[in-house]
């Protein structure tokens, strides 16, 4: 697969700060992949997201070096409107992107700005409304629905424009477990049914890890580790040293491995269901032995 986003020796320092937010980033995101970007607060993850869709450098002041390519073209060479059609960004605070008085108008707003016909807008609404489960909200003000509903409205508004790349900046940071599950269910469908390229910046790893093809650790403005998900989490000690705490089921089996009770040849289970099945197999195997 080809890289649809590529960073080459990329650095960014905001005006009036002493330390760069990002330093010498080299990173490729492949077409059709779901990539998780993780790391502690203030590590540079949001700056990385804004650099993908042109908010940096177009709307922030600072010093930039290196290059960022989106679909083979340097970000600086795009007009902002053109780039937004390629990289859709969902903010961590969904209210930051609301502009309309009803949910329906909010979802339609971006499509109207693209100049789509009424027929095409209706066709896309028929697709995105059930996908994000916002049908009962269409007549309500977007500011007055619950946190999870706001996040799904913001996601629907971006999806309706059908950008080939979707970037979500901590989409579940303000949600309860049920809200998190619903957002990641939408991402699962986008990945499996529509082969979307998705970049998710997230602290809660329980739902992200089972879906992710690749993971990236950002720490103090640098990419410390980037790999496919399974080998990425084989570096468990390294991750925990840098304030990343994997899902409990992965950590449990990692500790079993250290004690010699789980073979190196098997990947760490990503979900509780996988872990339960793996334990059952181990117990049955032990009884037969």
Kinemage of the C-alpha trace (Angstrom):
@kinemage 1
@onewidth
@group {chain A} dominant
@subgroup {mainchain}
@vectorlist {calphas} color= white
{ca unk a 1} P 0.000 0.000 0.000
{ca unk a 2} L 1.140 3.553 -0.697
{ca unk a 3} L 1.580 6.300 1.880
{ca unk a 4} L -1.227 8.886 1.803
{ca unk a 5} L 0.413 10.997 4.534
{ca unk a 6} L 4.170 11.339 4.821
{ca unk a 7} L 6.289 13.401 7.235
{ca unk a 8} L 9.920 14.003 6.289
{ca unk a 9} L 12.217 15.529 8.930
{ca unk a 10} L 9.280 17.655 10.019
{ca unk a 11} L 9.515 20.079 12.957
{ca unk a 12} L 7.211 22.778 14.278
{ca unk a 13} L 7.728 25.375 17.025
{ca unk a 14} L 4.875 27.645 18.073
{ca unk a 15} L 5.606 31.353 18.368
{ca unk a 16} L 6.594 32.403 21.899
{ca unk a 17} L 7.559 28.904 22.968
{ca unk a 18} L 11.106 27.799 23.691
{ca unk a 19} L 10.830 24.123 22.815
{ca unk a 20} L 9.541 22.727 19.485
{ca unk a 21} L 6.181 20.956 19.696
{ca unk a 22} L 7.429 18.439 17.115
{ca unk a 23} L 11.028 17.552 16.311
{ca unk a 24} L 12.351 15.747 13.233
{ca unk a 25} L 9.258 13.636 12.565
{ca unk a 26} L 9.582 10.890 9.970
{ca unk a 27} L 6.349 8.971 9.589
{ca unk a 28} L 4.231 7.338 6.886
{ca unk a 29} L 0.529 6.503 7.042
{ca unk a 30} L -0.610 3.970 4.496
{ca unk a 31} L -3.804 4.090 2.473
{ca unk a 32} L -6.641 2.131 4.079
{ca unk a 33} L -4.900 1.744 7.449
{ca unk a 34} L -6.280 2.617 10.856
{ca unk a 35} L -3.424 4.187 12.795
{ca unk a 36} L -3.471 4.901 16.523
{ca unk a 37} L -1.327 7.776 17.789
{ca unk a 38} L -0.715 7.644 21.523
{ca unk a 39} L 1.402 9.325 24.169
{ca unk a 40} L 1.106 11.474 27.295
{ca unk a 41} L -0.486 14.922 27.398
{ca unk a 42} L 1.424 17.761 25.708
{ca unk a 43} L 3.553 15.318 23.742
{ca unk a 44} L 2.713 16.848 20.347
{ca unk a 45} L -0.097 14.575 19.169
{ca unk a 46} L -2.604 17.355 18.399
{ca unk a 47} L 0.099 19.372 16.636
{ca unk a 48} L 0.732 16.316 14.482
{ca unk a 49} L -2.981 16.115 13.613
{ca unk a 50} L -3.207 19.822 12.762
{ca unk a 51} L -0.158 19.445 10.518
{ca unk a 52} L -1.977 16.780 8.508
{ca unk a 53} L -4.906 18.971 7.497
{ca unk a 54} L -3.170 22.323 7.130
{ca unk a 55} L -4.375 24.095 10.270
{ca unk a 56} L -0.635 24.233 10.831
{ca unk a 57} L 0.804 26.384 9.311
{ca unk a 58} L -2.271 28.140 7.867
{ca unk a 59} L -3.947 29.162 11.127
{ca unk a 60} L -1.130 29.066 13.669
{ca unk a 61} L 2.054 31.119 13.894
{ca unk a 62} L 5.339 29.351 14.272
{ca unk a 63} L 8.497 28.060 12.640
{ca unk a 64} L 8.224 25.064 10.326
{ca unk a 65} L 10.926 22.892 8.811
{ca unk a 66} L 10.830 19.694 6.808
{ca unk a 67} L 7.857 18.513 4.769
{ca unk a 68} L 4.373 17.024 5.111
{ca unk a 69} L 2.854 15.325 2.086
{ca unk a 70} L -0.829 14.475 1.697
{ca unk a 71} L -1.635 12.213 -1.240
{ca unk a 72} L 1.729 13.055 -2.781
{ca unk a 73} L 1.466 16.848 -2.517
{ca unk a 74} L 3.116 19.122 0.041
{ca unk a 75} L 0.584 20.575 2.494
{ca unk a 76} L 1.838 24.134 1.814
{ca unk a 77} L 0.939 23.748 -1.860
{ca unk a 78} L -2.756 23.078 -1.151
{ca unk a 79} L -5.454 25.680 -0.810
{ca unk a 80} L -7.015 25.135 2.613
{ca unk a 81} L -10.441 24.321 1.181
{ca unk a 82} L -8.895 21.758 -1.159
{ca unk a 83} L -6.931 20.108 1.639
{ca unk a 84} L -9.992 19.886 3.903
{ca unk a 85} L -11.678 17.804 1.221
{ca unk a 86} L -8.847 15.292 1.493
{ca unk a 87} L -8.259 15.272 5.251
{ca unk a 88} L -11.310 15.536 7.504
{ca unk a 89} L -10.508 16.522 11.093
{ca unk a 90} L -12.755 15.799 14.072
{ca unk a 91} L -11.749 17.905 17.084
{ca unk a 92} L -11.538 16.623 20.661
{ca unk a 93} L -14.138 19.253 21.597
{ca unk a 94} L -16.976 18.752 19.083
{ca unk a 95} L -18.564 22.118 19.913
{ca unk a 96} L -15.463 23.804 18.485
{ca unk a 97} L -16.614 22.872 14.984
{ca unk a 98} L -20.374 23.462 15.323
{ca unk a 99} L -21.775 26.350 13.255
{ca unk a 100} L -25.499 25.598 12.779
{ca unk a 101} L -28.655 25.704 14.898
{ca unk a 102} L -29.815 22.148 14.231
{ca unk a 103} L -28.020 18.855 13.811
{ca unk a 104} L -29.372 18.488 10.283
{ca unk a 105} L -28.059 21.896 9.262
{ca unk a 106} L -24.723 21.053 10.870
{ca unk a 107} L -24.338 17.883 8.832
{ca unk a 108} L -25.502 19.603 5.628
{ca unk a 109} L -23.283 22.700 6.096
{ca unk a 110} L -20.031 21.161 4.827
{ca unk a 111} L -21.712 19.518 1.847
{ca unk a 112} L -23.258 22.840 0.813
{ca unk a 113} L -19.828 24.455 0.974
{ca unk a 114} L -18.602 21.784 -1.425
{ca unk a 115} L -21.322 22.850 -3.848
{ca unk a 116} L -23.042 19.468 -3.916
{ca unk a 117} L -26.448 19.111 -5.515
{ca unk a 118} L -29.580 18.608 -3.411
{ca unk a 119} L -29.829 15.054 -4.732
{ca unk a 120} L -26.244 14.266 -3.711
{ca unk a 121} L -26.719 15.850 -0.278
{ca unk a 122} L -29.816 13.710 0.282
{ca unk a 123} L -27.974 10.595 -0.863
{ca unk a 124} L -25.139 11.231 1.584
{ca unk a 125} L -27.550 11.969 4.423
{ca unk a 126} L -29.213 8.608 3.814
{ca unk a 127} L -25.752 7.032 4.262
{ca unk a 128} L -24.231 8.996 7.147
{ca unk a 129} L -27.257 9.436 9.445
{ca unk a 130} L -27.829 5.713 10.118
{ca unk a 131} L -24.078 5.053 10.127
{ca unk a 132} L -23.570 7.448 13.052
{ca unk a 133} L -26.989 6.812 14.633
{ca unk a 134} L -28.056 10.479 14.762
{ca unk a 135} L -31.525 10.138 13.169
{ca unk a 136} L -33.465 11.096 16.340
{ca unk a 137} L -31.277 14.189 16.777
{ca unk a 138} L -31.741 15.882 13.411
{ca unk a 139} L -34.137 18.617 14.625
{ca unk a 140} L -32.260 19.326 17.865
{ca unk a 141} L -29.611 22.036 18.480
{ca unk a 142} L -26.183 20.328 18.387
{ca unk a 143} L -25.120 22.156 21.560
{ca unk a 144} L -27.943 20.602 23.609
{ca unk a 145} L -27.441 16.890 22.973
{ca unk a 146} L -25.274 14.629 25.148
{ca unk a 147} L -21.494 14.445 24.900
{ca unk a 148} L -21.512 11.172 22.993
{ca unk a 149} L -24.180 12.463 20.628
{ca unk a 150} L -22.181 15.661 20.013
{ca unk a 151} L -19.160 13.578 19.060
{ca unk a 152} L -21.227 11.500 16.625
{ca unk a 153} L -22.728 14.665 15.106
{ca unk a 154} L -19.248 16.123 14.601
{ca unk a 155} L -18.127 12.836 13.053
{ca unk a 156} L -21.176 12.738 10.766
{ca unk a 157} L -20.519 16.311 9.612
{ca unk a 158} L -17.013 15.383 8.499
{ca unk a 159} L -17.952 11.996 7.037
{ca unk a 160} L -20.711 13.558 4.946
{ca unk a 161} L -18.019 15.387 2.972
{ca unk a 162} L -16.434 11.970 2.285
{ca unk a 163} L -12.763 12.865 2.719
{ca unk a 164} L -10.456 9.961 1.821
{ca unk a 165} L -8.521 10.516 5.086
{ca unk a 166} L -10.134 10.949 8.502
{ca unk a 167} L -8.222 12.285 11.523
{ca unk a 168} L -9.805 12.203 14.988
{ca unk a 169} L -8.181 14.088 17.857
{ca unk a 170} L -9.132 12.314 21.109
{ca unk a 171} L -12.720 11.625 19.973
{ca unk a 172} L -13.736 9.903 23.214
{ca unk a 173} L -11.981 12.083 25.802
{ca unk a 174} L -15.267 13.397 27.237
{ca unk a 175} L -17.359 10.254 26.801
{ca unk a 176} L -18.572 7.494 29.085
{ca unk a 177} L -17.837 3.828 28.202
{ca unk a 178} L -21.057 3.479 26.194
{ca unk a 179} L -20.292 6.630 24.192
{ca unk a 180} L -16.748 5.405 23.504
{ca unk a 181} L -18.036 2.078 22.268
{ca unk a 182} L -20.476 3.742 19.843
{ca unk a 183} L -17.810 6.007 18.341
{ca unk a 184} L -15.431 3.099 17.794
{ca unk a 185} L -18.230 1.037 16.293
{ca unk a 186} L -18.580 3.738 13.621
{ca unk a 187} L -14.816 3.637 13.025
{ca unk a 188} L -14.933 -0.158 12.759
{ca unk a 189} L -17.574 0.053 10.033
{ca unk a 190} L -15.632 2.748 8.181
{ca unk a 191} L -12.537 0.575 8.223
{ca unk a 192} L -14.185 -2.726 7.308
{ca unk a 193} L -16.919 -1.601 4.916
{ca unk a 194} L -15.452 1.517 3.303
{ca unk a 195} L -11.671 0.906 3.579
{ca unk a 196} L -11.163 4.433 4.932
{ca unk a 197} L -7.770 5.732 6.025
{ca unk a 198} L -8.245 6.680 9.676
{ca unk a 199} L -5.870 8.308 12.158
{ca unk a 200} L -7.018 8.245 15.797
{ca unk a 201} L -5.318 10.153 18.601
{ca unk a 202} L -6.529 8.520 21.784
{ca unk a 203} L -5.702 7.941 25.464
{ca unk a 204} L -8.201 5.138 26.085
{ca unk a 205} L -6.735 2.108 24.343
{ca unk a 206} L -9.346 -0.550 25.113
{ca unk a 207} L -11.318 0.070 21.900
{ca unk a 208} L -8.489 1.468 19.774
{ca unk a 209} L -6.013 -1.411 19.993
{ca unk a 210} L -8.316 -4.139 18.566
{ca unk a 211} L -8.969 -1.996 15.479
{ca unk a 212} L -5.541 -0.503 14.841
{ca unk a 213} L -3.266 -1.749 12.048
{ca unk a 214} L -0.380 0.452 13.175
{ca unk a 215} L 0.495 2.338 16.357
{ca unk a 216} L 2.678 5.408 16.888
{ca unk a 217} L 4.135 6.604 20.197
{ca unk a 218} L 4.766 10.357 20.412
{ca unk a 219} L 6.681 11.625 23.437
{ca unk a 220} L 8.160 15.096 24.021
{ca unk a 221} L 7.595 16.027 20.388
{ca unk a 222} L 9.316 12.977 18.931
{ca unk a 223} L 8.159 9.700 17.428
{ca unk a 224} L 9.776 7.133 19.708
{ca unk a 225} L 8.138 4.046 18.250
{ca unk a 226} L 6.043 3.272 15.177
{ca unk a 227} L 5.137 -0.245 14.107
{ca unk a 228} L 2.345 -2.671 13.304
{ca unk a 229} L 0.148 -3.178 16.350
{ca unk a 230} L 1.330 -6.624 17.436
{ca unk a 231} L 5.094 -5.938 17.445
{ca unk a 232} L 4.420 -2.451 18.854
{ca unk a 233} L 2.967 -3.909 22.045
{ca unk a 234} L 5.749 -6.461 22.359
{ca unk a 235} L 7.710 -3.441 23.659
{ca unk a 236} L 5.517 -3.325 26.753
{ca unk a 237} L 8.241 -2.277 29.211
{ca unk a 238} L 9.341 0.529 26.899
{ca unk a 239} L 5.770 1.773 26.491
{ca unk a 240} L 5.060 1.814 30.213
{ca unk a 241} L 8.326 3.672 30.832
{ca unk a 242} L 6.909 6.395 28.576
{ca unk a 243} L 3.513 6.699 30.283
{ca unk a 244} L 1.560 4.406 27.963
{ca unk a 245} L -0.596 1.834 29.722
{ca unk a 246} L -1.936 -0.872 27.376
{ca unk a 247} L -5.296 -2.608 27.887
{ca unk a 248} L -5.276 -4.779 31.005
{ca unk a 249} L -5.653 -8.028 29.067
{ca unk a 250} L -2.436 -7.325 27.118
{ca unk a 251} L -0.511 -6.418 30.242
{ca unk a 252} L -1.796 -9.570 32.011
{ca unk a 253} L -0.549 -11.878 29.261
{ca unk a 254} L 2.724 -9.958 29.030
{ca unk a 255} L 3.297 -10.680 32.733
{ca unk a 256} L 2.416 -14.336 32.135
{ca unk a 257} L 5.055 -14.391 29.406
{ca unk a 258} L 7.682 -12.937 31.738
{ca unk a 259} L 6.876 -15.747 34.193
{ca unk a 260} L 7.270 -18.344 31.445
{ca unk a 261} L 3.584 -19.258 31.249
{ca unk a 262} L 2.800 -17.738 27.845
{ca unk a 263} L 4.908 -18.497 24.765
{ca unk a 264} L 6.773 -15.795 22.845
{ca unk a 265} L 5.461 -17.290 19.605
{ca unk a 266} L 1.868 -16.205 20.348
{ca unk a 267} L 0.729 -12.557 20.024
{ca unk a 268} L -0.672 -10.798 23.057
{ca unk a 269} L -4.501 -10.886 23.036
{ca unk a 270} L -5.998 -7.507 22.152
{ca unk a 271} L -9.459 -8.004 23.645
{ca unk a 272} L -10.967 -9.583 26.741
{ca unk a 273} L -12.710 -12.140 24.525
{ca unk a 274} L -9.393 -13.145 22.917
{ca unk a 275} L -7.765 -13.342 26.328
{ca unk a 276} L -10.534 -15.528 27.730
{ca unk a 277} L -10.247 -17.926 24.803
{ca unk a 278} L -6.437 -18.011 25.125
{ca unk a 279} L -6.702 -18.840 28.851
{ca unk a 280} L -9.223 -21.590 28.136
{ca unk a 281} L -6.846 -23.129 25.588
{ca unk a 282} L -3.978 -22.958 28.087
{ca unk a 283} L -6.024 -24.614 30.836
{ca unk a 284} L -7.272 -27.381 28.552
{ca unk a 285} L -3.756 -27.911 27.260
{ca unk a 286} L -2.467 -28.110 30.824
{ca unk a 287} L -5.065 -30.707 31.778
{ca unk a 288} L -4.271 -32.812 28.718
{ca unk a 289} L -0.574 -32.550 29.453
